[in-house]
Structure formats: structure tokens, C-alpha cells
Amino acid sequence: MHFNIKGLLERNGFFLDANQPQIYVNLYTAFRKAILNRSLENGTKLPPSRVLAMDLGISRSTVLKAIDLLLVENYITSKRGSGYYVRATEDKKIRLNISALDHKGGHPKLSRQGIAFSENNLWAGQDSIKEVAFRPGLPPLDIFPVQIWKKLIDDYWKRITPSELSYSDTKGLQCLRENISQYLKVYRNINCSPDRIIVTTGSLHSLFLVSSILLEKNDNIVVENPMYPMAHSLFKNLGAAIQPAPVDDEGINLKGINCTNPKFVYTTPSCQYPTGVKMSMSRRFQLLNWAAVNETYIIEDDFNHEFSNWEKPLGSLFGMDLQERVVYLGTFNKLIHPSLRLGYIILPEQLIGPVSGLYQQSSRFVPRQDQKAMSAFIEKDYLNKHLRKVIDTAQQRKEYFVEQFNTILGDWFQLETSCLGLHLIAHIKKKQSDLYIEQKLMDQNIRVHALSRYYILPNDANGLVMGFCSVNQKQIKETIRKIGEVMGQL
């Protein structure tokens, strides 16, 4: 360890004083206090005596005298050829003379949004679960070409120039935006200039940027019911007046929705989340017309396009929009893996400036190396190859999941297999609450989401939303058997 610990020692009483001849005693005392109050924790390696003497501006012999005292009293230990390390101090006590404040002052209150974001933290416990089965929305994580991605990252660092270590364009690297534009033209029937694309960390990040520049407190918005809970939580925390619209077999149904000047309609047309319904073409035209009449935006969250449009492709709302009303959200996190943190947003011309300004004054930009690697991943055709493999693997695992699930869990659940996305819905036949079962499975490191969480209004939904393709067939079978054991115990 070559850290400069001068400041740490000074905070623990070390000082240089010409009137004090025994500086090594002062240094020993400062070290002792730092070790006892855990400023220097057990196992911490101390700087070499030469480095420590140089940092403190004293002789090396003085440092060595202090170290000898620490060794004698077992505050540190010496390892041959390695250096000095702090020892455990559970049996040592010290009284620190710290003057107490006469009055403990208060702190400024959190803002309304600060309170809302802290209180509405969905599924926080599930982030600590080690296993990924059966979390909804995950692609086949085990087939990602790690070595190819590593090579692309290595190539970037081999060719890096000093200027590329500086700040990046908030909108994203031009090469990546151009490749995204070409990719969208082929797969999603979207023709747009790269200048209208902004690279983000994913759909939720994009949604936060757009919502933040559009919403004032109590502004009306229209959303699907049921819907993505994280989006609902975001809108709620930003103070929106949320108007839920039901979802039928054609998608979001706006009949009966009569609100004043809604800022936007939020929808997932290619694969409604969580029902898996694909919005019909006639319903898409109705939605675009409704938005024009009500002079509002449509936020199209197309998180799952390839999986739901591989066999029977259907164009996006954005591609049908002639009035620049559609804000389009896309992500690579569902195609590749969530830890990538790469998405994009396509904006109407009038929103590019405000969104870019908010982005620039907050998280600034996505790391350049990830953008470069993703750009090359698209350009060198790796994404096309991986996408085909992902689609095939997902289909195989879906069939296997359904077979195993119905065989082992058919007495407890009715599995709905029509969903076009990366998850299935298992309706509970018995009277157990889906929230209760969700928690019991979470206790066993199994990730599922209670269906009732997705609804805004009071409902009688009772089921589990389950991802089926993040793990291989062996893990699928083992996890389903484990669920069967939990259900048997209930």
C-alpha cells in the first residue's frame, strides 16, 4: 500500500513540533489511536517506511522507531518480504476525548420528490438475490459471446488516443448512433437521422429524462393498466396525475379516457408488459389519432421488439407517426444483458434540446468504451448473429419451461403461454396470495414477480410473472422442482 496517510495520522493526533524531541512517540500514538478507532482496519497494509518518512517529512529512522513500538505492543505484524500489517484489536480499548456538541441541530427536509423516490423503491430485496431464475425480462445470459466483447473492448484500448480520454458528446458517439439508425431501419422499420438519437443507459433512464422535462406536478398522463411497475413508480414520484387505461386483446384501450391536456400516453405496443399483447394495426392508428386530437405525445417503450416481431413483424408507432408526437425508447439490455447499460431514445425535434440539456447536467454520457464496443458489435455483424442465437435459444427454453412447469406445477398454476415476450404468466389456482408466494420464493433465492403488482387500480389478479430463458434447461428443471417443494410446504 502506497497511500499517503499523513492526513489520517494528523486527524488522530500526529503533529510536528520542534519543542517535542520524541517525534516517534507522537507518531506511535497517532498510529495506535487510528488502529483502535478502526481508521486503519484489521489487515490494512502500512506504507513502506521509506514512503511514510517522505510523506511525513521526517527521517526513516524515526518511522522505524515508531514501528518497533507498534510491533512490541502487537498493534501491527511484520510479514517477511511483504511489509507491515494492522493486527486485530478486539481485545484493546481506548477512550477518546471528543467534546460533545451542546446542541444537535436538525437537517433540511427532503423535497417531495426525494421522499417519494426513497419510499417507492420497488423490489429492492430482489437485487440481493444471487440467482437469476426466473426473473422476468432477462435474455439467455449464458450464451453471450463474452470473448468477442472482450476483444472489442481490448481493441478500443489498443487504439485509444489522449483526446478520447476527455469528455464525450452527451448524445452519444456518432458511429454508434449511425449504426443504431441502420439497425432500426432493418429490424424495426424506422427511418430516422442519427441526430435524433440519444444514447442512454436503458429504457428507464430514457423515460426519466423525457418525463422530467415534460411533467409538472399534477400533470395528466395516460398509461396502460396493467403496466411496468418501475415506470408507474417513476411517474408517481414525479407527481403526475396518472390516468389508467385498460388493456384488451388489441392493446391499450382509450375509450372512456377523458382527461384535460395529458402530457403523454405511455405504451408498450410491440409486446404489452406484462400481458404480452401486441397492439393491432387499427388500434395503433386510433392511438395516433387520439394523440393528435388531444395534442399530446406518445412514449413508445419498444423494449422487446425483436422477440415479439421475429415471426410476424409489425412496424413501430414511431414509423407511422407523421406529426412528431412519438418518443421512441429502445434498449440493448434486453437483447444482450442488463449489466451492459446501453439504450437509446429517438426524440421529436422540439424535445432534443431540453432532454440533452438535462442529460448533460446530470449523468453526462455513457462511457465511451461501451459505446465503441457496441458500435463495432453492430457493424461487424456480431449483433445479428447473436440475435438469431438468442431467438432460437429463447424458443427452445420456452418449450422446455412450459413442459416442466405443467408437469411439476400444474396442480397449483395455470400457465398462460401466449405471451410474446421473455416471460410467461402463471395464474394461481388456489387461494394463496401472489405477493405471499413471491416472498416465499424470494426467501429461496428464486425471482418471480407478483402479477397483482402490475395493476394500478384494485384488481383480482393473482399470478406470477416468470422469466423463462435466462438459465439453461438443467437450471430450469431444478428451479421448477424447488418451486414445487415450496408450494408443497405452503
ABEGO torsion letter per residue (X at the ends): XABBAAAAAAAAGBBBBAABABAAAAAAAAAAAAAAAGABBBGBBBBBAAAAAAAAGBBAAAAAAAAAAAAAAGABBBBBGAEBBBBBAAABBBBBBBBBBABBBBBBBBBAAAAAAAABBBGAAAAABABAOBBBGBBBAAABBAAAAAAAAAAAAAABBAAAABBBBAAEBAAAAAAAAAAAAAAAGBBBBAAABBBBAEAAAAAAAAAAAABBBGBBBBBBOBBBAAAAAAAAAAGBBBBBBBBBAAEBBABGBBBBGBABBBBBAABBOAAGBBBBAAAAAAAAAAAAAAGBBBBBBBAAAAAAAAABBBBBAAAABAAGABBBBBBAAAABBAAAGBBBBBBBAAAAAAAAAAAAABAGBBBAAAAAAAAAAAAAGAAAAAAAAAAAAAAAAAAAAAAAAAAAAAAABBBBAABABABBBBBBABABBAAAAAAAAAAAGBBBBBAAAABABBBABBBBBBBAAABBAAAAAAAAAAAAAAAAAX
